[in-house]
Amino acid sequence: MAKVVVLDTSVLVAGLRSRRGASYQLLLELGDESYEIAATVPLFVEYEKAVADLVHAGITDQADGEIILNYLAEVAQHHEVFYLWRPMLKDPKDEMVLEAAVVSQCRVLVTHNIRDFRGSETLGVNVLTPGEFLTRLRRS
């Protein structure tokens, strides 16, 4: 069975900004049964905002942004957050990503901002960079 992880918005943005690197590769492999993602409504709203910012900056166009968001909504395991334990991290936006990992019982959160998620391990969530996660996928 595929691994279920939460992708931080930083991974989505990096994957859409460049076709090189582990973030882009993870987006390409999403849906091929090597791993799945979990998301909550607040996290998905953050994805939408990030894509809108990329469209506004001219990095991607509206149609491509909608395609990726629709695909993420289709393949993601959807979870509701019924509790909050905030604050645990410095940034409220990071809290929402960690909440998605906890509520979905994911053991892995993939981000470019490892330091922002210090303490996540106390909730059973390992924080990996896209490169580290991609390496683990290749080994399994």
Summary of the structure (lengths in Angstrom):
residues: 140
radius of gyration: 14.1
end to end distance: 11.0
largest distance: 40.1
contacts: 430
relative contact order: 0.21
helix: 55%
strand: 14%
